[in-house]
């Protein structure tokens, strides 16, 4: 039927009232499009955006079919209306739609932007960590067998079948002073630990946690770097305190996430459940669930309400979730997960990206979709150059 179609049929399709035959007709027409044609007039702005969305979905499905890859579906709890994540088994990424079509039609060039196939060999991160014991010796947990990996006085350190670390009380010598262990994840690593008090901790890539092998004092004190999510066992008689740089977080029992990477402008603490008290310098705040505190050395603590908890917890759920995120912030996340260095040739774009991406994809699959949106880049060894 060429590139002509009745406006009434398009509207019927967008409203979901088409018959199966009519829907097939419209979807076939979508397959012939790479944007909403200029000759389609009479659509409202909302209808035009929805139509662009549907065309974009068809493009992604066609690419997926050609590459014989399996789509991934966004969980039902997701707020996204687009359900299919396509291209190379896991990726769904879009620009603000008007910018997407403008870039796609004017500057997309596979031959120029994809200079190397090296990305195919760069795999995503996984369960990787090193445990440093009190005597300074280290254990590579990635290579350790399941079961007991070490004894720390009256505690056995165990690698569980779930691939996490656990501390279990045993008969042994009680140390005369506090004994500390440190777990460290490399770039491209993650790991989880059940602390001696039963609290559970997840470490994102390039993070560390220093903790005692037994919480015997008036407080349960730990120190962290990078990004760590805590589910703290409640104990009013023994507050749990997290120190990161110049910030201290005090809790009795709660769930919260702390992001404190050196290459991020602010340290961000997000509360999911319970209450936490946060202090930094001369400032302090009491957080309620759903709030996020941002700490910057040059300013007071800023508290945001109604935080997007799904986006904050994406890493814990093995996802990248980008919501109106600029390429510089995306680049920092990619560098930590894929163990690459990202540099910019020119001024980084201010275009915002939105999308949900599984973290178990190879770098090649991630870059394929970024390339599709019009982003130009080169990859040499483990250096990704983004060309603006």
N, C-alpha and C positions, 0 to 999 in steps of 0.2 A: 504493500500500500504506500510505498515511498515514504516521504517525510511529511505527509499530511494526515491529520487526525482531527476528529470533531472535538471542540472544546467541551461539549456536554458529556462526551464519553470520558474524557480526562477527569472531569469533576466527579463523575459517577465512580470512577476508579479510586480517586483520592478519598472519597467518602466511604469506601468499602462496600458499595451496594451493587457492584458489577456481578454479572453472571460469570461462570468459569470461562465461557467462550469469550466474553467481552474482556475479561481480565487478561487472557492470553493475547488478545489483539493489542491491548495497550502495552503489555510487557514486551511484545515483539517490537513495537514501535520504540519503546525505551532502548532496546538493544541497538537501534540504529543511531541513537543520539549520544553525544558527548557533553551536552549542555541543553538547557531549555532554549529552543529556537526563538529567534527574535520575532518571527511571524506569529507566535502564539501570544495573542493579546486577550485581555479580559480577565486574566487571573489576578486574584488578590495577592498581596505580598506574601501572605501566609501560604497560599496555595502554590505560589511559585517556589518558595523555599522547600515545601514538601515534595514538589515535583522534582526539584534538583536532587533532593535526598534519594528519591526512588531511582532516578537515573544513575546516580552514583553507586547505589547498591547493585544495580544490574551490571555496571562495569566491573565491580569487584567480583561478583559471582562468575562473570565470564572469564576473568583472569584466573580465578581459582579453578574453574573447570579445565582450562587449558593446561594448568600446572598439575592437575590431578591431585590437589591437596585437599585435606579434610577441613571443613570450617569449624570454628570454635564458637560456642554460643555464650553470650553474656549471661551470668546467673540471674534468676528472676528478681533477686533483691536489687539489681542494678536499676538506676533511674534512667538509663538510656532507652530510647525508643527503637534504635537499630539493633536487631538481635544477632546479626551474622557478623562475625569477625573473619574476614577473608584475606587472601593472599598469603601464600606460604604457611598455611596451617594455623595461623594464630593472630594475624594482625588486622586491626581496624583503626585507621587513623584518618582524620579529616581536618581540613582547614575550615575556618569560617567560610561558608559555601561560596560566597561571591569571590573571595580571594582565591579559593581553590580553582574555580573554573577559569579565572583570569590567568593564573599562573600555568595551569595545565595547557591551555590553548596557546599561550604565547611563548613559554620558555621551557617546556618539557622536552628533553632531548636525551634519550637513553644512551646514545653513542657518546655524548660528551660528558654526562654526569656519572656514569658508572665506568670507572677507569680500571677497576681491578676485580678479580674474582677471589681475592684473598679473604674476603669477609666470610666466605663459605666455611672456612676452616676455623673461624673464631666462634667458639661455642659459648653459650650462656653460663652464668655462674651456677653454683650448687652448694651442697653441704660440705663446707670446707672450714676448718678451724685448727688452731694450735692451742693446746693447754700448757701453760707454764706453771710448774709446781713450786712449792715453797722453797725447795732447795736450788731452784734455778734451772732445773732440767725441763725439757719440753717434750710433748707428745703430739704428733700429727694425728689429729682425730680422724681425718679423712681415711687414713690407712689403718687405723686401729681396728682390731677384731671386736666383735660384740662381746659384752661381758665386762668383767673388771679390768680396768686399764691401769689403776694405780691405787695405792693405799696412802692415806694422809692421816697418820696417827690413828684417831678413833673413827675415821671415815673411809669408806671404800668409794672410789670413783668408778662409775659404771657407764659404759656405752650401751644404751638400750637398743632393742630391735627397731624402734622408731628412728634411730639415728641421732638421738639426743644424749646429753650428758646428765647424769644423775648422781647425787650424793646420798649414801646410805650409811646409817649408824652401824658400827660394829664394835666389838670389844677390842680395845687397843689403848695405847698410851695417850693420856690427855696432855697436850702441849702446855708448857708453862706460860706461853703468851700466844696472842692471836696469830694464826697461820693463814696465809693468803694464797689463793690460786688466781690466775688470770687466763681468761679465754679470749682469743683474738681471731677475728675473721679477716682474711686477706681481701684485696680487691677481687670481686667475682666470687665471694663466699658468703655463707649464711650459716647460722647454727642456733640451736636452742639448748637451754640448760634448766634443770630443776635444781634450785638452790637447796642448801641444807635445811631450810625452814619450810620447804615445800613450795615456795614461790617459783613461778615459771617465767623465764626470760628468753626472748628471741633477739638475736643480733643480726642486723643487716650487714651488707658488705662493708669492709673497711671499718670495723668497729671493735671495741674491746670492753670487757667487764672485769673488774678486779673485786674479789669478794672473799670473806673468810670461809674456811671450811666448816666452821661451826659458829653460829650466832649466840655468843655467851654473854655479851655485855648488856648495857641498858638500852642500846640501840642496835639496829641492823644496818650497818653502813656498807655501801658499795660505791665504786667509782666507775665511770664509763666514758667512752669516746664514741664518735660516729652516731649511729642510730640504733636504739634499743627499745623494745616494747616489753613492758612489765605487767605481770598479773600477780600482785602481791597478796600473800596469805595474811588475813587480818590478825593482828595481835596488839590490842590497845596498850599492853604493858611494855611493848618493845617496838617503838616506831621504826619504820623502814625509811632510810635516807639515801638518796641518790645524789652524788656530786659529779658535776661535769663543768670543768673550767671553774669560773667563779660563781656558778649557780648551784643552789642546794634545793632539792625537792624532798619534802617530808610527807610521809603518808602513814596511815594505820593499816589499810588494806584496800586496794583499788586497782584499776586497770588504766594504764596510761602509756603514751609513746613519747620518747624524747629524741629529737633530731638535732644533733650538735656537730655536724661536719665542719671542719676548718674552712672548706671552700664555700660554705653558705654564709650569707650576710648575717642571718639571725639564727639563734638557737630557738627551736620551737618545741614546746611541751604541750601535748594535747591530752585532755582527760576524757576517757570513755565512761568510766564508772567510779562512783565514790567521791572523795574529796582529796585534794592535795594542796599543800602550802608551798609556794615557790618564793625563794628569796635570791636576790642578786644585788650585791653592794648594799646601798641604803634603801633599796626598794623591795617590797614583798607583795604577793597577791595570793588570795585564796581562790582556787578554781573550782567551778562546778562542771558536771558532765556536759560535753559538747563545746566547751570553751578551749581556746588555744592561746597560750602565752608566748609572745615573741620577746626574746631578750637580745638587746644589742648593747655592746659595751659603751656606746656613746649616748644612750638614751634610757629612759625608764622602761619598765615592763609594760608592754602593750597587750591587752586581752581582747580577743575576738570572740564573739558569740556565734552560735549556729555554724560551727566548723564543719566542713565536708569530711566526715569521719571515714567514708568509703575511700576517698582519695588518700587520706593520711595512712590508712591501714592497707593500702594496695600492696606494698612490698611484703607485708606479713602474709597476704593471701596470694603471693606469687603472681602479681600483676603489676604492670605499669598502668596507671590511670593519669592521663593528662587532661586537665580541664583549664582551657584558656591559658596554656603554658607556652612560654617563649622557647625558642630553640636552644638558648644558652642554658636554661634550667634542664631541659631534656638531655642536653649533652652531658651535663654533670652526672645525671643518673646513669646514662649509657656508659660513661667512662668507668664508673664504680662497678657496674655489673659485668661488662665485657672485657675489663682490663685493657682498655685502649686509652690513648691520649687524643683529645679532641682539640683542634685548633681552628681558628676562623681566619679566612682570607677575605678581608674586608670587614665592614661593620655588621655585626650579627643582626639579623632581621627581627623586627618587632611583631611579626605575624604570630598569632596565637594558634596553637594546635589543641585539638580535643580528640581524645580517643582512649580506648581500653585495649591493652596488649598483654598477652600472656608472656611471662618472663622466661619461659623455657624454649624460646626460639633462638636460632643461630643469628649472628649479626647480619648475615646476608639477607635473611627474611625481614628483619627490621629495616635495613637500608633499602630494600626493594620498595617498600611502601613509602618511605620518605622520598625516594626518587620519583615515585608516581605523583606525589603532590607537587613536584616541580623543584624540589630541593636539589642543588648541585653539590657534589662532593667528590673527593678522591680518597682512596685508602692505600697507604703504603706501609707495609708491615703492620704495626699496631697503632699507627697514627692516622686518624680520620680528619681530613681537612674539609671543612664546610665552606663552600664558595658562595659568597653573597654578591 
